[in-house]
Amino acid sequence: MRQPTLFLTVGLPCTGKTTAAWRIEIEQRALRLTKDEWVKALYGHENPPSAQDVIEGRLIQIGLRALELGTNVVIDFGLWSRDERSALRRAAADLGATVQMRYFELDPAEQRRRLDRRQAEAPQTTWPMSDEELAEWAATIDIPTPGELDGSEPIDDPPAGFATWNEWRTHRWPPAVS
């Protein structure tokens, strides 16, 4: 069996993650797991944070199982925190999979232009986002380091209070909406 690859798309909204995920899906024969498609299908115009976390967790479970079965997987939902990325890198390594991380960034004006175009052309695929939200999110993302991107940097230990990354993943991505 070939060694599967977990592709992680990292970045803010409208920076090109989903377009890249579609390309990876075809070129690498990968199972594409795009959270926004699921949230939209289940909640329509709503975007409840508690449901997002559960959907992400369920998609991660599916992705990890696919890796176990030897299938490439692309996770397409931003992964703004280093802890999220470290947890997924550890899970992939534990399954004998490799990880390729892709980081996408744009200047705020181009990001806004893309968001406005998406709202006009395909409003069913996104939610309205204010300039204030975009700026707030830009201030909170943990930009991957070069070593994190190329895989040369060791995976961090789990945060304080968690013995394993698996334990942290269950906390970060709960199994059900509370």
N, C-alpha and C positions, 0 to 999 in steps of 0.2 A: 504494500500500500504506500502511496506517495505521501510525503509530509505536507499536510495542509497549511494554509496561510490564513491568518486573521488580519484583515485590513481594517485599520481604524481611521475614520475621517474626523479630523479635529478642526474646529473653527466656529465662528459666529454665524448667525443666519445670513443667507444670501451671499456666501463667499465662494460657493462652487462645490460644496461637499456632495450634494445629491447628484449633480451632473457627473462628478468623478466616480461616485458609487455606481451609477448606471454603467459607466465605461468599464470599471473594474468587474462588475457583474458579468459582462459579456466577454471581455478579454481574458479574464482569469477563471471563468466558469465558477463564479462565486455566488453563494446565496446572499442576496442583498436584504438587509434588515433596516428599513427606514422608519423610524419612530413616527414621524409626522403623518405618514400615510395611515398608520393604525389609529392614531389619536383622531385624525379627521374622520375616518370611517366610523369610529365608535362614538365620537362626541360632537361632530359637526363643527359649529361655530365656537363651541366651548374649548378651552384648553386647560383643564384642571391639573395643577401641579401634582397632586397625589396620584392621579391616574397616569400621568406621564412617567413617574418613577416606576410604577408597577408594570406598565407596558415595556419600558426599557428593560426591566428585569426579566420579563418573560421572553423578550427578544434575545437577550443575552443567553438565557437558558437554551433556547433553540439553537443559537449560534454555537454554543459550546458543544452541544450534542452533535451538530453537523461536523464540527472539527473532529470529534471523536470518530465519526464515520468516514473521515478522510476528505471532507468537502471544504473548499475554501469558503470563507465568510467575510462579508464586508459590513461593518457596523457603521451606520450613518445616523448619528445623532449628537454631534458636537463634541462631547467628552471634554468639557471645559476644565475639569479639575485633573491635576496630576494624579491624585488618588484613584480616580476612575480609570485612568489609563494604566496605572501601575497594577491595579486589580485585574484588569483584562490581560495585560502582558503576562502576569503570573499565571492566570488561568490557562492561557494559551500554552505557555511553557510547560505547565503541569500535564497537558494533553499531548505534548510533543509537537506542537504546532509552532511555526514561525510567526512573527508579527511584522507587518509593514504599516507604519504610521505616516499619514499624510496630513500636513497642516496647511490650512487655507486662510489667507488674510487679504483684506482689501482696505483701501483708504475709505473713510466713512462716506464720502460723497459717492463713490462707486457702489458701495454697499446699499446706500439709500436708493440710488438709481435702479439697481437690480430689484430691490424690494418693491419699489413703485411699479416697475414693469411687471413683476410677478403678480402683484395685486390687480393690475389692469387686465392682464392676459389670462391668468389662471387663479382667480381668487379662491377657488376651492382647494388649493394646495397650500395655503398659508393663512396666517392671521395678521391683522393690522399690528404694526410695531411703531412706536413713536421714536423720534430722535433721542429722547431722554432714555428710553429703554435700551436702545442700541448703545448709547454712551455708557450707561450703567453696566451693561453686559461686557462691553469692551474693557472696562476697568476691573472686572472680576475674573476674566479668563486667565488661567495659568498657561502661558504660552510655552509649548514644549521646547526643551533645550535641544541643541544639535545632537547631543548624545542620546537623548530620549528618542528623537526621530530616527536616528540610524541604528538604534539598538545597542550601541556600545556602552551606554550607561547602565549600571546594575539597577535592578528593580528595587525600589525603596521597600523598607519594612512597613507593615501595616501601621496605621495611626495608633496612637496611644489608646488603650482600652480594647484593642482587638488583637487576638492571638494570631489570627491568620487573615489573609486577603479574602478567603472564602467567607469568613465570618463578617468581614467588613462589607463584602458585596451583598450579603443577605440584609444587612442593615441599610445600606444605601439604596438598594433596589428591593423593596419589600415584596413579599409574595401576594399581597392582596391590598386593595384600597381600604384604608382604615376610616 
